Structures are given as structure tokens and as C-alpha cells.
Amino acid sequence: MAMNQVVNKNAQPEPAYQIMKVSPEAYEKAAQAIRDGKIVVMPTLTIYVLVCDAFNASALKRLREIRHSPADKPITIVMDKSKIPEYAVIDDRQQKIIDIFSPSPVSMYVQKKEKTPLDAATASSDAIVVYFQDSPIRDLYECCGTILAISSSNTKALLAAKTIEESIAYFGENVDLYIDGGPAKGDNASPHIDIRTKPVESRRAATHFPFEKIKAILTEHGLE
């Protein structure tokens, strides 16, 4: 050993994952990782989420595994409203609702077509849960150029991560890239509404965008 070579026995190995601050460069890096079949953690308007390619069965399988989710658990889909008719059966009333709530903090159940390339993500469900909001997820979606699958950044039965540190504590090296947007502005995921029903039904409540507010918006547009 050379005289000037110093060995630090307490040195910790570099983690296999990367952390980047929200930025155009981070979105480019995340988009490439997703195209390569990897999993990314990103902030939304409220919590942090796991993101992968909605068409990549291997990435979807891995996402479910690291969350300890059942293999047949449907995963929420990120796509803009122009893409929805490619994968779902939409009538005029539903299209009007989509036009109101895309983009927004609200996720919508739409009727899945009988066979679609999204079957690996939606599993046995007859619905697609569509999510599209003005947040870093939209920036990533537009940078990535593919439909995305997202799930809250937590393992089964535990609280969704509200910071990048909480996300890393949950997943560590099981995630390839973490994008840090600072502490989340909320503490729960988006509200879910089923626009296939008449009247629209709540499938998941959220304190930051309550169902009463959603109903008031629909009533204002004559879409009770």
C-alpha cells in the first residue's frame, strides 16, 4: 500500500439510487429511467408517489412488489384527456366531466375498453382510474412521452410519504431515482370519483378536495 493512501474503514458505500431536486434536468433523467423500465419517486400536489411506465409489465410487477400490493391491484393511470378515448368508453356527459376535471386534483373512474395495452396496470378492474393534475407529475408526463402508472409512496397499510426522506425510508434502493420537491403540501392522495354512475359517486374521499366541492362544481355545470 502506498504511504499516502488512506483507507477509511468507516466509509459508507454510495447508495444505488439517485436523488435530484425538481428541475427540467430531473424530469429528463426520470423520463429516461421510466423508459428504461425503472421506478421513480415524485411529488404531487399533496403526497409523494411511485411512478413507472404504464405499459411495462415488469415495472408494474416490481412496483406492486415493493409496495407489498396484490398482483391484481389496479394502479392509477396518468394521461391527459385527449388520450382517454383510446382506452375507455366515454359518452358525452362523461366527456364534459372529464373536460372540467382534467387537469385538477380529482381522479376519475372511466369504463375500460374490453382489451387495452393498459390491462397489466388495471388488472382485473373494469375501470381505469385517470389522474392528471398541474404538478410535477404533469411535467414528467409531458417530458416522458408515455402514459404513466402511479401509486402512493408507501407500503401496505402505512401512511403515504410526505417527504423524500420518508419515501427513501420506505423503499431505499428498490427505487432508482428520487425527485425531491420539498415537504408535501397535504397528507392524503387525490379524491376518486366514478363518472360512470349517475349521479357521480365518491370512491375515495380527500380532505383537501372534498366530495361536496366536487358535487357543487358538477351542479354548476348541470352535471349532477
C-alpha positions in Angstrom: 0.0 0.0 0.0 1.3 3.4 -0.9 2.4 5.6 2.1 -0.1 8.3 1.2 -3.0 6.0 0.6 -5.6 6.4 3.4 -8.3 3.8 4.0 -11.4 5.0 5.8 -12.8 1.9 7.4 -16.0 3.8 8.4 -16.8 5.0 4.9 -20.3 4.1 3.8 -20.9 2.7 0.3 -22.7 5.1 -2.1 -26.4 4.2 -2.4 -27.6 2.6 -5.7 -30.3 5.3 -6.0 -30.0 8.9 -7.0 -31.7 12.0 -5.5 -32.4 15.1 -7.6 -34.2 18.3 -6.9 -37.3 19.2 -9.0 -35.9 20.7 -12.2 -36.1 20.2 -16.0 -32.9 18.1 -15.7 -34.6 15.9 -13.1 -37.6 15.3 -15.4 -35.3 14.3 -18.3 -33.5 11.9 -16.0 -36.7 10.5 -14.7 -38.2 10.1 -18.1 -35.3 8.1 -19.3 -35.4 5.9 -16.2 -39.0 5.2 -16.8 -38.5 4.4 -20.5 -35.8 2.0 -19.3 -38.3 0.2 -17.1 -37.3 1.7 -13.8 -39.3 3.2 -10.9 -39.1 6.9 -9.8 -40.5 8.7 -6.8 -42.0 12.1 -7.5 -44.0 14.7 -5.5 -47.6 15.6 -6.4 -49.8 18.4 -5.1 -50.0 16.6 -1.8 -48.0 13.4 -1.3 -45.1 11.6 -2.9 -45.8 8.8 -5.4 -44.1 5.9 -7.2 -44.1 6.2 -11.0 -43.4 3.8 -13.8 -44.3 3.1 -17.4 -48.0 2.0 -17.6 -47.2 -0.4 -20.4 -44.2 -2.1 -18.9 -45.5 -5.3 -17.2 -42.1 -5.9 -15.4 -42.0 -2.4 -14.0 -45.6 -2.7 -12.8 -44.9 -6.1 -11.2 -41.9 -4.6 -9.4 -43.9 -1.5 -8.2 -46.6 -3.8 -6.7 -43.9 -6.0 -5.0 -42.1 -3.1 -3.3 -45.4 -1.7 -2.1 -46.5 -5.2 -0.9 -49.6 -4.8 -3.0 -51.6 -7.8 -4.5 -50.7 -8.7 -8.1 -54.2 -7.9 -9.2 -54.4 -4.4 -7.6 -55.3 -1.8 -10.2 -52.8 1.1 -10.5 -53.8 4.7 -11.2 -53.1 5.9 -14.7 -51.6 9.3 -15.6 -52.8 10.5 -19.0 -54.2 13.7 -20.5 -57.8 13.9 -21.6 -57.0 13.6 -25.3 -55.8 10.0 -24.6 -58.7 8.8 -22.6 -61.0 7.7 -25.5 -58.2 5.4 -26.8 -58.5 3.2 -23.8 -62.0 3.9 -22.3 -65.6 4.1 -23.5 -66.8 7.7 -22.9 -70.2 9.2 -23.5 -71.0 12.9 -24.0 -71.8 13.5 -20.3 -68.6 11.8 -19.1 -66.6 13.8 -21.6 -68.0 17.0 -20.2 -67.0 15.9 -16.7 -63.5 15.0 -17.9 -63.2 18.4 -19.5 -63.9 20.0 -16.1 -61.6 17.9 -14.0 -58.6 17.3 -16.3 -56.3 18.7 -15.1 -57.4 19.0 -11.5 -56.7 17.4 -8.1 -59.5 14.9 -8.8 -59.0 11.3 -10.2 -61.8 9.8 -12.3 -63.1 6.2 -12.9 -63.8 5.7 -16.5 -65.1 2.5 -18.3 -62.1 0.5 -19.6 -62.4 -0.9 -23.1 -62.5 -4.7 -23.3 -58.9 -5.1 -24.3 -56.3 -2.4 -23.9 -52.5 -2.2 -23.5 -53.2 -0.9 -20.0 -54.5 -4.3 -18.8 -51.3 -5.0 -16.9 -51.8 -1.8 -14.9 -55.6 -2.0 -14.4 -55.5 -5.8 -13.8 -59.0 -7.3 -13.3 -60.7 -4.0 -12.9 -63.3 -2.9 -15.5 -62.3 0.7 -14.8 -59.3 3.0 -15.4 -58.6 5.5 -12.7 -57.3 8.5 -14.6 -55.2 11.1 -12.8 -53.9 14.3 -14.3 -53.1 17.4 -12.4 -50.9 20.5 -12.6 -48.0 19.2 -10.6 -44.5 17.8 -11.2 -46.3 14.6 -12.4 -47.7 16.5 -15.4 -44.2 17.9 -16.1 -42.8 14.4 -16.0 -45.6 13.0 -18.2 -45.0 15.7 -20.9 -41.3 15.1 -20.8 -41.6 11.3 -20.8 -44.0 11.0 -23.8 -45.7 7.9 -22.5 -48.7 7.1 -20.2 -47.6 6.6 -16.6 -48.7 4.4 -13.7 -48.6 5.9 -10.2 -49.2 4.7 -6.7 -48.8 6.4 -3.3 -45.2 6.3 -1.9 -45.8 3.9 1.0 -46.0 0.2 1.7 -49.3 -1.5 2.5 -51.3 -0.1 5.5 -48.7 2.7 6.2 -49.1 6.4 5.7 -48.2 7.9 2.3 -44.8 9.6 2.3 -44.9 13.4 2.6 -41.1 14.0 2.2 -38.4 12.5 0.1 -36.8 11.2 3.3 -39.9 9.2 4.2 -40.0 7.8 0.7 -36.4 6.7 0.9 -37.1 5.1 4.3 -39.9 3.0 2.7 -38.1 2.0 -0.4 -34.4 2.6 -0.3 -32.6 1.0 -3.2 -35.8 -0.5 -4.5 -36.4 2.8 -6.3 -33.9 4.0 -8.9 -34.4 7.8 -8.8 -36.0 10.1 -6.1 -37.0 13.6 -7.1 -37.3 16.0 -4.2 -39.9 18.7 -4.3 -39.6 19.5 -0.6 -42.3 18.7 2.1 -45.7 17.9 0.7 -48.4 20.4 0.9 -51.0 17.8 2.0 -51.3 14.5 3.7 -53.5 12.3 1.5 -53.9 11.2 -2.1 -56.3 12.6 -4.6 -60.1 12.1 -4.3 -61.6 9.5 -6.6 -64.9 9.9 -8.3 -66.8 7.4 -10.5 -68.1 9.3 -13.5 -69.7 6.2 -15.0 -72.5 6.4 -12.5 -75.4 9.0 -12.5 -75.1 10.8 -10.2 -71.3 10.7 -9.9 -70.2 8.7 -6.8 -67.3 9.2 -4.5 -64.9 6.3 -4.4 -62.2 7.9 -2.2 -62.5 11.0 -0.1 -59.8 13.6 0.4 -59.8 16.4 2.9 -58.1 18.9 0.5 -60.8 18.5 -2.2 -64.0 17.2 -0.5 -66.8 15.5 -2.4 -69.2 18.3 -1.6 -67.0 20.7 -3.5 -66.9 18.2 -6.5 -70.7 18.0 -6.4 -71.1 21.7 -6.3 -68.9 22.1 -9.4 -70.9 19.4 -11.2 -74.2 21.1 -10.3 -72.9 24.4 -11.5 -72.3 22.8 -14.9 -75.7 20.9 -14.9 -74.0 17.6 -14.5 -75.4 16.3 -11.2 
